[in-house]
Amino acid sequence: MLRRLNRLLGGDERRVDSRTIYVGRQPGSTNEAFIPPKFCDNRIVSSKYTVWNFLPKNLFEQFRRIANFYFLIIFLVQVIVDTPTSPVTSGLPLFFVITVTAIKQGYEDWLRHKADYEVNKYRVTVLEDGRRISKESEKIKVGDVVEVVEDETFPCDLILLQSSRDDGTCFVTTASLDGESNHKTHYTVPDIEKDLEMLCATIECEQPQPDLYKFVGRMQIYRNNQESVVRSLGPENLLLKGATLKNTKKICGVAVYTGMETKMALNYQGKSQKRSAVEKSINAFLLVYLCILLSKALVCTTLKYVWQSKPGQDEPWYNEKTPREKETNLYLKMFTDFLSFMVLFNFIIPVSMYVTVEMQKFLGSLFITWDKDFFDPEIKEGALVNTSDLNEELGQVEYVFTDKTGTLTQNNMEFIECCIDGFQYTYRDTASELDGFCVTDGPVSKLPQKASTEREELFLRALCLCHTVQVKEPTEQDQGQGGGLLDQVDGLGVDGEVLQPPQEEKGFIASSPDEIALVKGAVRYGFTFLGLENKVMKILNRNKDVEMYELLHVLNFDPVRRRMSVIVRSRSGDTLLFCKGADASIFPRVRQEEVERIRMHVDRNAKEGYRTLCVAYKYLSAEEYAQADAGLREARLALQDREEKLMAVYNQVETGMSLIGATAVEDRLQEEAAETMESLQGAGIKIWVLTGDKMETAKSTCYACRLFQRNTELLELTVRTLEDGRMRREARLHELLIEYHKKAVQDVPPGVTRSWCSDSQDYGFIIDGASLSMVLNCSHESNSSLYKNLFLQICQNCTAVLCCRMAPLQKAQIVKMVKNSKGSPITLSIGDGANDVSMILEAHVGIGIKGKEGRQAVRNSDYAIPKLKHLKKLLLAHGHLYYVRIAHLVQYFFYKNLCFILPQFLYQFFCGYSQQPLYDAAYLTMYNICFTSMPILAYSLLEQHICIDVLLENATLYRAIAKNAMLRWGPFIKWTLQGVFHGLVFFFGVRYLFSNPALQNNGQVFGNWSYGTIVFTVLVFTVTLKLALDTRHWTWLNHFVIWGSLAFYVVFSFFWGGIIWPFLSQQRLCSVFAKMLSSLSVWLVIILLILLSLLPEILLVVFRNPFAPRPRQLSEDSLLHSSRQQQLSHHCPTST
Amino acid sequence: MMASSYNAKDEDGNITVSGPGGGALRSKKPENTAFKQQRLPAWQPILTAGTVLPAFFGIGLFFIPIGIGLYVTSNNIKELEIDYTGSDMSSPCFNCSQSFSWNSTKPCTCTIPFHLDQPYDSNVFMYYGLSNFYQNHRRYVKSRDDSQLNGDSGSLMKPSKECEPYAYFEKKPIAPCGAIANSMFNDTLELFYNNPNGTKVKIPLTSTGIAWWTDKHVKFRNPGGSNPNFTAVFQGTAKPVNWRRPVYELDSDPENNGFINEDFIVWMRTAALPTFRKLYRIIQKKDDLLPTLPRGSYTLEVVYNYPVRSFEGRKRMILSTISWMGGKNPFLGIAYITVGSVCFFLGVILLIIHHKYGNRSNSADISS
């Protein structure tokens, strides 16, 4: 509020888009007007509570949950109003829940406090007025110059000023930030004098923002009486808090963001909560039960006052009211009566359900991490569960959005071939030719031909230069031997002479595996990249000579341009630009006459599923270079719209190049990718491939994964098909959409769901990014929604959809569109790279693959698995089981509380609507906590109604639970009716027994507490045995817990009635249970009622069997079949 | 019967440790235990028509005889109910019910003649029954102080608040306090056998053994321990407002007096439903040869103390014999017969279905 007001009243100047930091002495001229800007200190506060505010704040947080708040209200009503049950009955469970949660959260917070303390009190060295002062980390201010030594983590976000390395670089790992453990190079700001004491500069940089990979700033360095120098600052100059300094003895940096404004802290915020469909169902059911509760209370209150209006009923002589009761206002009394009934019936909505559901989810998710099938021996890791809230959602997936590279494919690139000037060069391991060069027949000419050596070498040089690959640093143990070795390894021979031939497996580090594959490919052809040092790239050429190139500029890769370039200056003084990128982004920028020869190769390679890149070069004249150089420098210094400005310059420079050749890199399919996709499709899941790759490559991957079959008719909506006709694109789009819609949607025989029947035509849909954006952002408003609808309908009727050339944001857009479409299907995104993060976050369930492209996807995912093939078990087995378990848990919980409370409600009709509880307080309290909670928990953790192997074998079983099948209104009503039936049986069975309360052979009679206890005994046994009937998988734990809780109930009841309890004001149950069991009639009625209640249950199960064999039977049959063949199914039933 | 199979699982232990030198990595690799891999050995019963059928027949065959037995037993129990409320003019107790006042010192007595058509052979149990009397009303049920009744001297002088408005009378604590105790049934019922020769023989009624043993010996205790001087023990307390005598004058027998008076204990066990009966007296069988109550005419003499007209209640006297299953109640027998026959019937239907469709579905399964 206040802040907003402040802003409105002209606090605007504080909200500037950049911050200015003064380093060192302040420039004298601005001194008088200078007010040091206020930045937050470097204290990290990740803890939520302090000792003082823990209790109120934690309680507040907990009671913000609607359920807890409801129970609190009930409890307060019980305390304030004279209610039938003591406050203990609802207070105790609530207290238990609240305490356990508070202890858990308190412990977690204590851990955070400890971690915070460690970080905040860490001693760091700060350079102040030329002295080195040791300070606590939390005391660092923005503008301080901080010194960090090797293997230390940076205490705040620093701009690198000075490094102990000669070339002004330092290496860091960001393992704790994004999990990437490779070394990254950061650069010092150029032109900083050695003596930091003398440094006087201002840094202008953007306001803190969470993107780890973005930073723009400008540093103005004042030299003594000289004109100031401006240097641009980028992410390569910024050292992030949390990263660790490696391979560098020490660095100095100036703090720019501190404390809670560091990028790490800004990234600390938890992800937005994803809610599962089950939770929505629970809330809906809760509402129904709340209505039942309210109407019950209302009915009872009304009837009470109707009943009381008859003379002699309200206050007979034997039962007079206290004076206070008499004085109370009638309406107030009515209200308190209503509340009393609410309290009496409030057990219908149990606190314990939330506890049990939470416990089930948490413990259940452990089974995923424990699963040894998810363990990947390569990376030596198993599955990772980031949230346990979505376990059951895994059983509900209808759409899978998968990335291609690294997910469907291994992202393990191998250089396959290249073509230079239209001649094809295929590398063979066993090639006997010199240099491993082998020339095969190009399709262009039948004669073995070779491009000129000059072109070859140019091409290979381009491969060696045009990248951002680093040579791998030495491992830890080598470092102890001092700097000499260090330098040697990292430069591979500083003096330029290479003694030993490069090792077979030279370590390269790069952001993308394609680059490594290309560099390695060049090695095979005799050109070895030796490393980059002091902006000089060294190449070992075929003649074992070292060529040196000065690296002038790197025009970074980005997914929009889809190409990258370097500008280098050779020894001879030529300035060259090498560019490599996707064919579509290169071809328009080269001389057209060169294109055709190469396009053929590129297309052929793409069809075979290879990733192709084209390589082009251009000589830059001195003027051209000067112009480009100036443009780049200017753009890099821009604070606003730097990206756009840079892009413009890049596009300007990368024109008029000449094409040298193309490369083909193979990306192998993941293990069992095809099988996984096939079984997912069998499970009725629609698979969409969203990739940034080009259409032909993606299409061939889809064929390889059997997403498209040979008989699949492909519907293409790409730039190519759009430009087919002579019409305008929009018109063509319209036409195509209508045509495909007619084909895929309208011509399908009604009533038949597409993917179910195998004999009809399968359709596959292909769309590319450009067409998609046309569909989504159509110029005509009216058409826009129509196109979107048509598009969705077509896609929903296709077995597989391929979206290629997608930008990361478009992936999320598609997921969002499907997510919000009719029927709101459950979506799952799976990916491994940073470009998949947006769709992983967008989908209902996000799955990260612990692949090669860093840990970004894993960090943002809900579940992480090592390989694609694990998805099958995760969904078909784990997801299916979790869904069945939790659905049963929820339904059972509602059911058991309905038949718990219904007799109590019916009893009101027999006790003058006086809110007399039927059961003793101990039973009311313990019913949900002790007597009936453990069996259902065990069930919901261990149940396998169909065993895992069968689930994996028969993907179709997954369809049985699709669309929240077990938690829709149908099953809910079935369960509710069952609960009502049971409640009626319990109550009226005992009611008719009690028409003569003399139930013993000594003529003595039973009272109301005996009545309640008999009902309760029948209740506990029935609900437990019902669960036993539903249990299909009896492990020893199930046996233990089910029979154990029944035994516990009996023992407890004996115990509770066996002693005069000093703390109880009324000994209601004194010897009631023992007396009850001494009556044969009671035994008989208990047996009768339990059997009668379970009869329909048994009948339902049986009647379902002969007419329609359920999935279970089906599975058994198939199992029988397979066991005959393979004899592997030991743990599944083999007899019917 | 139950189609099931115990599956001995292959507890294959740790077989797939990734190669040698995996020791350090083993901690990361999930343990290969049956529990963690969700492969605990399990019994997997399947309910099919074939398995449930015999159970249905079994239940049917088991329940129907029990039901018949129960029904016969219940029918053999002899029971006689006499309503002596006196709400209509013809009733002998009409006058007493009309002229009732709490303050009258002279008890009103009425005599009701009745006839037993059959002799009652075994012990006969005499109950009083009340209708439309809400002993299970919440205000009523909680209006008692169990620690006072358990002989706690502190609670004796300071009854619990729950007893309000029957806790104190003229500043003196009421013993026993509360609405339940205050409204204790105080009609006196006596039975006379009208000998054919014209004399009236009073039938001896036993007033012990009517309350639960645990109630009499554990839950209810007189204050002051074994002090036989009840007047001193109850010094300073008031009798319940509606009582004519203090609690220590309920019976002359010290073992059946005060809080452990069995009539009192029986009353204190609140009934479950508004129409209820409570054991009043037992007529012990004396002679093996003679019936306890021979056939003939009897007289019930009622000292009419208990008003029920104000709340439209009814009062009954019930004479009943008892079997192993308790008093007369045909419900259990009928219920057992019904459930048993339903099971049997279902069994038959299932059998037919099983025979007709079972084969077909089997063949369908095989072909699929």
Interface residues (C-beta under 8 A of the other chain):
Chain A: P84 G312 Q313 P316 W317 Y318 N319 E320 K321 T322 P323 L366 F367 T369 W370 D371 K372 F374 F375 P377 K380 E381 G382 L881 F910 C911 G912 S914 Q915 Q916 L942 Q944 C947 I948 G989 R991 Y992 L993 F994 S995 N996 P997 A998 L999 Q1000 N1001 N1002 G1003 Q1004 V1005 F1006 G1007 N1008 W1009 S1010 Y1011 L1029 R1032 H1033 W1034 T1035 W1036 L1037 N1038 I1060 L1064 S1065 Q1066 Q1067 C1070 S1071 A1074 K1075 S1079 L1080 S1081 L1084 V1085 L1088 L1091 L1092 L1095 I1098 L1099 V1101 V1102 N1105 P1106 F1107 P1109 R1112 Q1113 L1114 E1116 D1117 H1130 H1131 C1132 P1133 T1134 S1135 T1136
Chain B: A3 S4 S5 N7 A8 K9 D10 T16 S18 G19 L25 K28 K29 P30 E31 N32 K36 Q37 Q38 R39 L40 P41 A42 W43 Q44 P45 I46 L47 T48 A49 V52 A55 I59 F63 I66 L70 N123 F125 Y127 F133 Y134 Q135 N136 H137 R138 R139 Y140 V141 K142 S143 R144 D145 D146 S147 N150 S160 E162 E164 P165 Y166 A179 N182 S183 G209 I210 A211 W212 T214 D215 V218 K219 N242 V266 R269 T270 A271 A272 L273 P274 F276 R277 K278 L279 I282 P307 S310 F311 E312 S320 I322 S323 W324 M325 G326 G327 K328 N329 F331 L332 A335 Y336 V339 V342 C343 L346 L350 I353 H354 Y357 G358 S361 A364 D365 I366 S368
